[in-house]
Amino acid sequence: MESKSFWTSKTMWFNFLSGVLLVLDANQGIAKHFLGEQAGTVIAALVIAGNAFLRTLTVQAIATITK
């Protein structure tokens, strides 16, 4: 099976963007304004669901770097 580049993985982009949003929220507290006091729980559930969904779409492995 042919592998693909790290940068073409939807799952990796989703995880990267989730991390960026998490850092922004930790500094600004925007999510609590929209999601209430349970914002962290809601965000965690959405990230888990998003990762699970993207894993169902996965058909290629990500290439590893070898020396």
C-alpha positions in Angstrom: 0.0 0.0 0.0 1.3 3.4 -0.9 1.7 5.9 1.9 0.9 9.6 1.8 2.6 12.7 3.1 2.0 13.9 6.6 0.6 17.2 5.3 -2.1 15.6 3.2 -3.7 13.9 6.1 -7.1 15.2 7.1 -6.8 13.7 10.5 -3.5 15.4 11.1 -4.9 18.8 10.0 -7.9 18.3 12.2 -5.7 17.6 15.2 -3.4 20.5 14.5 -6.3 23.0 14.1 -8.0 21.5 17.3 -4.7 22.2 19.2 -4.5 25.8 17.8 -8.1 26.4 18.9 -7.5 24.9 22.3 -4.5 27.2 22.9 -6.5 30.3 21.7 -9.4 29.3 24.0 -7.0 28.8 26.9 -5.8 32.3 26.5 -9.0 34.1 25.5 -11.8 31.9 27.1 -14.0 32.3 24.0 -15.5 28.8 24.2 -17.1 29.4 27.6 -19.0 32.3 26.2 -20.7 30.1 23.5 -20.7 26.7 25.3 -21.0 27.6 29.0 -19.1 26.1 31.9 -18.9 22.7 30.3 -17.0 24.0 27.3 -14.0 21.8 27.9 -16.1 18.6 28.0 -18.0 19.7 24.8 -14.8 20.4 23.0 -13.2 17.1 24.0 -16.3 15.2 22.9 -16.2 17.0 19.5 -12.5 16.3 19.0 -13.0 12.6 19.8 -16.0 12.4 17.5 -14.1 14.2 14.7 -11.1 11.9 15.0 -13.3 8.8 15.1 -15.1 10.0 11.9 -11.8 10.8 10.1 -10.4 7.4 11.0 -13.3 5.8 9.2 -12.2 7.6 6.0 -8.6 6.6 6.3 -7.3 4.4 3.5 -3.6 5.2 3.4 -0.9 5.2 6.0 1.2 8.3 6.6 4.8 8.0 5.4 7.4 7.8 8.1 10.9 9.4 7.9 13.7 6.9 7.9 17.4 7.7 8.0 
